[in-house]
Amino acid sequence: MGLLMIPLGIGVCLLFSGAYKRWANLLVWGSMATLGVGVLNSIRLTFMPTTLWALATYIVMIAAGGGLMFRSLGGYDDKPGNGGG
């Protein structure tokens, strides 16, 4: 993972110098993607024993939070009479 810092540093240097913008973006995004994959690869997940009721509650709460999040991403109508001034 330490060797990935070299292309990242070169890419950032090229971005700030303004030269070879396409290569700089390729180096930065490629290094960041590889670092992300490396971090995800090192994560170890273990599931603790739980009851069916607790598992169902977790799933419902996660789904409700996701639904509220996606609902908030929708646009607002700017029609007269909607209280939108």
Number of C-alpha atoms within 10 A of each C-alpha: 10 6 8 15 14 13 17 21 15 14 24 16 14 19 18 10 11 10 11 11 14 11 14 23 16 14 22 22 14 16 21 16 12 14 17 11 11 12 11 10 9 8 8 6 6 6 5 6 7 8 9 9 8 10 12 11 12 12 11 12 12 12 12 12 12 12 11 11 11 10 10 10 8 8 7 9 8 10 9 8 7 9 7 9 7
